[in-house]
Amino acid sequence: MKQSKLAYAAVPLALLIAAGAAQAQSSDPVAKPVTVSLARRGSHPAQPPSAAPPANASAAKPLPMIALAVPKGTPLEIALDHEVRVKKVGQPIHGRVMQPVYAFDQLVIPAGTQAIGRIRTIEPISRKKRFLWLLNANLTPAHKVQLEFDDLILPNGKHVPIDTAVGRGSGQVIQLVTAGGNKPKPGLKDKAQQKIAQEKQQAHQEWHTAMQEAKAPGKKHRIERYALAELPVHPQFIDAGTLYFAELQQPLAFGSEPLSAKNAEGLGQTPPPGSLVHALLLTPLDSSTTTKGTKVVAVISQPLFDGNHRLVIPEGSRLKGDVVQVEPARHLHRNGQLRLVFHQLVPPDGLAQQVAASFEGVQTAASDHVKLDSEGGARATDPKSRYLRTSFSVAVAAFSSSGDGDTDALNNGAGGANSFRLIGFGLGLGVHYTPLGMAMGAYGASRSVYTHFLARGHDVVFPKDTVMEIGFGRMVTPPAGHPIQQ
């Protein structure tokens, strides 16, 4: 009985303690939660709660994750590494990526990556074009060939399927043209300009090495192919080293990575003077249609690091500028000109900043004969061979008119060859009529003079995705009255 009474007395006492604890917890707004341990018998004793984090711990936020992706529309610069004899649709082709592809600050497609593709279409020749080529004794004129690339083989052997469309400006032999040559001038005091000159020299060396890997044809091989193309019937070839811009129709994903603290420190800083970056032109330019004041945008295709290998400009940043001078091509073979100025850098998801940038180099078709000056100007030039060709044509015309009678078939044949090649040569030999040979010779000479000296000159054309080299630290002064100076 005594134990029962003690038990009954303990019940209201426990209820009273519990009620008091509940009232104290509700009245104290900062009361700490109670930690309850339900450790089993025989297990380790419960550890005390860890100390509370310091007040400034919330300021240390985790670094963001960067998606390593190559967006849709990115061009892959692919050069054929072997000569291709065009035979049929579906014929396999093989090339190599000439420019490395980056995602933010990571190299995802190295230069030299193998590219596998095929001939997609071989366009037919129109009757008019075939007739004109027939007059030049060409019975097998070249067809327009469209290629497509669908697979990349990375250096580690991994295959990356791609969906591409070959863009404008493809199918040409491309050369790298730099402003003012690729060697620094002796006694140059401007350190930024010296460094830019060294960077351009290195870029030339890298381009030369890449073209050697693509097995670009030598001079002897080009002469042999030129002689073969002069025959009435000849096969069609695509030279090794011919460049194609294959634009991605679907993005490529290469995972993600956290932004390192080292790279986060460098972002947003002014590019070091003398830095040279590779960029792709987003605004197509043509001296015949582009007007002064046109806004120019280029996207940086390779990241820029400083001397401590900290990221300064990530891939995908944009450069903005203006066309400050333009002259279209005119008659008397006066060629077109373009002059560009870049003055603003816009990082991805960042704030725009004013920069001192200059147009230092461009990849363009060798047949365009484009030259750059030290002030960001590009102009088309004429090959020196035009003097030799015109002189030869005039000499042949003079020879065709020097015959002493209608039986001088060689003179007539020379006059015919000067205008219509093999067919004209055969016509001159077969028709023993001196005025006909003289007329054909004069026609060929006058056509050469008009084409090389009197006709409209060549315009400067930079299609979309043209590869450019932009230097920092050497500001180009725009003409007076330009909005940049106002």
DOPASE-220051 format. One line per 5 residues: number of its first residue (from 0); their letters; for each residue x negated, y negated, z negated of C-alpha. Coordinates in steps of 0.05 Angstrom, whole numbers. Each point is the difference from the previous one (the first is absolute). Example, Ala and Ser with C-alpha at 12.3 -4.5 7.8 and 13.67 -1.06 7.14 Angstrom:
! DOPASE-220051
0> AS> -246/90/-156  -27/-69/13
END
This chain:
! DOPASE-220051
0> MKQSK> 0/0/0  -56/-47/-15  -32/11/69  68/-12/34  9/-66/-35
5> LAYAA> -69/-23/22  16/19/72  65/-38/-1  -36/-62/-27  -53/3/54
10> VPLAL> 50/-6/57  26/-71/-16  -72/-22/-15  -23/23/70  59/-35/33
15> LIAAG> -16/-64/-38  -73/1/23  20/13/72  50/-58/-1  -52/-47/-28
20> AAQAQ> -51/19/53  50/-11/56  19/-69/-27  -73/-20/-5  -14/23/72
25> SSDPV> 59/-38/28  -18/-64/-37  -73/0/23  -3/-16/75  -74/22/6
30> AKPVT> 5/64/-40  -46/53/27  29/65/25  -11/60/-43  -44/55/29
35> VSLAR> 25/69/-15  -44/61/6  30/67/10  -64/40/-5  8/74/-8
40> RGSHP> -28/37/-59  -72/21/13  -11/-52/54  -47/-59/-3  24/-57/-43
45> AQPPS> 34/-57/35  -46/-57/21  14/-70/-23  28/-48/53  -52/-34/43
50> AAPPA> -16/-73/-11  41/-50/39  -34/-28/64  -29/-70/-4  44/-58/21
55> NASAA> -40/-15/65  4/72/25  61/-16/42  -41/-48/41  -43/57/28
60> KPLPM> 45/22/57  -17/60/44  -29/-17/68  50/7/58  -1/59/47
65> IALAV> -19/-15/73  34/41/54  -51/22/52  41/-4/63  -13/-21/72
70> PKGTP> 63/-37/23  38/10/64  -28/-40/58  -73/6/-22  -43/11/62
75> LEIAL> -52/55/2  -58/-19/46  -17/64/37  -54/10/53  -4/61/45
80> DHEVR> -64/37/-15  -1/39/65  16/-18/72  69/25/21  18/21/70
85> VKKVG> 74/-15/7  37/62/23  69/8/-31  49/-22/-54  -14/35/-66
90> QPIHG> -75/4/13  -36/-2/-67  -46/-58/-17  -49/-12/-56  -26/-64/-31
95> RVMQP> -27/-31/-64  24/-56/-45  -46/-59/11  21/-45/-58  10/26/-71
100> VYAFD> 70/-6/-30  10/-22/-72  58/0/-48  -10/-58/-49  -72/14/-21
105> QLVIP> -7/74/18  -27/29/64  53/50/25  -19/10/73  -76/-5/11
110> AGTQA> -31/-22/65  -17/61/42  63/37/-20  22/46/58  64/-18/36
115> IGRIR> 38/53/40  50/-20/54  25/14/70  20/-34/64  72/-20/-9
120> TIEPI> 18/-28/69  -32/-11/68  38/-55/35  12/7/76  -28/-49/51
125> SRKKR> 49/-46/35  3/0/76  -23/-72/4  -60/12/-43  -17/64/36
130> FLWLL> 2/-36/67  -46/-56/-25  -49/51/-26  5/37/67  -25/-63/35
135> NANLT> -61/5/-44  -10/73/20  21/24/-68  44/61/8  2/17/-74
140> PAHKV> 12/-64/-39  -4/3/-76  63/15/-38  19/-35/-65  -10/51/-55
145> QLEFD> 34/-3/-69  -31/38/-58  25/19/-69  -36/23/-63  33/46/-51
150> DLILP> -54/28/-46  -60/-25/-39  -55/44/-27  -35/-32/-60  -74/14/-13
155> NGKHV> 20/49/-55  39/41/51  69/-22/-23  53/-10/55  44/-61/-4
160> PIDTA> 60/1/48  15/-68/31  53/-30/45  -28/-55/44  16/-44/59
165> VGRGS> -58/-27/42  4/-76/1  -19/-55/48  -74/-11/14  -14/75/1
170> GQVIQ> -36/38/53  -59/-48/7  -74/1/-17  -6/-48/-59  -60/-40/-22
175> LVTAG> -15/-39/-64  -11/-74/14  -28/-45/-55  -6/-75/-5  -68/-29/16
180> GNKPK> -36/67/5  -13/50/-55  -67/-24/-28  -11/-56/-49  -36/-62/27
185> PGLKD> -70/-12/-27  -4/-54/-53  75/3/-14  13/-33/-67  72/18/-11
190> KAQQK> -2/64/-41  73/15/15  -13/-4/75  -62/43/-8  39/53/-36
195> IAQEK> 56/-2/52  -53/9/55  -28/61/-37  70/29/-8  13/-9/74
200> QQAHQ> -65/35/17  20/58/-45  69/2/33  -33/4/68  -43/58/-23
205> EWHTA> 60/37/-28  39/-10/65  -59/24/41  -6/62/-44  74/15/6
210> MQEAK> -2/-6/76  -59/48/2  42/50/-39  55/-9/51  -51/17/55
215> APGKK> 14/-63/41  -24/8/72  -69/-26/18  -18/-44/59  -19/59/44
220> HRIER> 65/36/-13  40/-64/15  -35/-8/67  16/72/18  73/-9/-18
225> YALAE> 3/-65/39  -28/34/62  49/57/-8  59/-49/-6  -19/-31/68
230> LPVHP> 16/65/36  69/4/34  19/61/-42  -26/4/-71  22/25/-69
235> QFIDA> 23/-47/-55  -42/-4/-64  8/-34/-67  -69/-20/-24  -27/21/-68
240> GTLYF> 1/-61/-45  67/-24/27  37/-31/-59  73/10/-20  40/-35/-54
245> AELQQ> 48/53/-28  52/-34/-45  29/43/-55  75/11/8  5/30/-71
250> PLAFG> -39/-21/-62  -55/45/-29  -2/13/-75  -64/18/-37  25/0/-71
255> SEPLS> -12/-55/-51  -52/-24/-50  -3/-49/-58  -31/-68/12  -67/1/-36
260> AKNAE> -17/-55/-49  -62/-16/41  40/-13/64  53/-38/-38  -52/-50/-22
265> GLGQT> -22/-17/70  69/-8/31  20/-71/14  -71/-27/1  -26/-41/58
270> PPPGS> -37/44/51  -75/-6/-7  -32/-46/52  -28/39/58  50/56/-5
275> LVHAL> 26/32/64  66/37/2  34/42/54  71/-22/18  54/20/50
280> LLTPL> 35/-55/38  75/1/-11  15/-60/45  -13/16/74  -37/-57/35
285> DSSTT> -4/-18/74  -31/-65/25  52/-2/56  60/-1/-48  -25/-16/-70
290> TKGTK> 7/-74/-20  -41/-44/-45  23/5/-73  23/72/6  -4/35/-68
295> VVAVI> -48/59/-1  4/58/-49  -50/56/-9  1/57/-50  -65/22/-34
300> SQPLF> -11/73/17  -60/15/-46  -8/-23/-72  -54/-49/-21  -44/13/-61
305> DGNHR> -49/-47/-34  -72/14/-18  22/38/-63  48/43/42  61/-33/-30
310> LVIPE> 60/-6/46  10/-71/24  48/8/59  41/64/6  22/30/66
315> GSRLK> 66/-29/22  -17/-72/-18  18/-51/53  -38/-57/31  40/-59/28
320> GDVVQ> -25/-52/49  16/-41/61  -17/-6/73  -35/-68/2  -18/-1/74
325> VEPAR> 24/37/62  -12/-7/74  33/46/51  -37/25/61  4/-43/62
330> HLHRN> -18/4/73  -72/-8/25  -13/58/-47  2/-41/-64  10/49/-57
335> GQLRL> 44/-6/-62  -22/-17/-71  27/9/-71  -25/-27/-66  23/26/-68
340> VFHQL> -6/-23/-72  17/42/-61  13/-38/-64  44/41/-47  -7/68/-34
345> VPPDG> 62/36/-27  -14/63/-40  55/54/-6  49/-24/-54  -48/-57/-17
350> LAQQV> -6/-75/4  -26/-33/63  -66/-36/-4  -36/-47/47  -64/29/30
355> AASFE> -56/-22/46  2/53/55  -27/5/70  14/44/61  -65/40/7
360> GVQTA> 14/60/45  52/37/41  8/66/36  22/-12/72  0/36/66
365> ASDHV> -68/-1/35  34/-21/65  27/-64/-33  -70/-29/-10  21/-39/-62
370> KLDSE> -51/-44/-36  5/-32/-69  -32/-65/-23  -22/-19/-70  64/-41/-13
375> GGARA> 51/55/8  12/-10/74  11/56/50  -6/-8/75  1/45/60
380> TDPKS> -63/1/43  -16/25/70  -48/57/14  -63/-18/37  14/55/50
385> RYLRT> 52/-45/34  -57/-38/34  -31/64/25  65/28/26  20/-63/36
390> SFSVA> -69/-9/31  2/72/25  69/-9/29  -20/-64/36  -63/34/27
395> VAAFS> 41/58/27  49/-49/34  -59/-35/33  -28/66/23  68/20/31
400> SSGDG> 0/-64/42  -71/8/26  16/55/50  -19/-12/73  57/37/32
405> DTDAL> 63/42/-8  -43/63/-2  -34/-20/-66  42/47/-42  -44/-5/-62
410> NNGAG> 14/-74/-8  74/12/8  -2/56/-51  -36/-43/-50  53/-54/7
415> GANSF> 55/50/-10  -33/30/-61  -6/-70/-30  76/-5/-2  31/69/-2
420> RLIGF> -58/45/-18  1/69/32  62/-11/42  -26/-67/25  -68/31/15
425> GLGLG> 33/54/42  45/-50/35  -60/-44/18  -38/59/28  59/26/40
430> VHYTP> 24/-66/29  -55/-31/42  24/-72/-8  -48/-50/-31  52/-52/-21
435> LGMAM> 35/54/-41  -63/16/-38  -15/-74/-11  71/-12/-25  -3/57/-50
440> GAYGA> -69/-22/-24  23/-72/-9  62/24/-37  -42/41/-49  -48/-58/-13
445> SRSVY> 55/-52/-10  37/47/-47  -63/8/-42  -12/-75/-2  72/-14/-21
450> THFLA> 2/55/-53  -65/-19/-33  -1/-76/7  67/-30/20  54/42/-33
455> RGHDV> 27/-10/-69  -49/19/-55  8/50/-56  39/-14/-64  -21/19/-70
460> VFPKD> 47/55/-23  -1/29/-71  57/51/-6  30/21/-67  -47/43/-43
465> TVMEI> -63/-31/30  -57/14/-48  -32/-65/-26  -57/-18/-46  12/-58/-47
470> GFGRM> -56/-34/-39  8/-38/-65  -40/-59/-24  -10/-37/66  57/-48/10
475> VTPPA> 18/-19/72  25/-72/5  65/-5/40  9/-55/51  22/-69/-25
480> GHPIQ> 75/-5/-12  9/74/-14  49/14/-58  -55/32/-40  -36/-66/-5
485> Q> 62/-39/-18
END
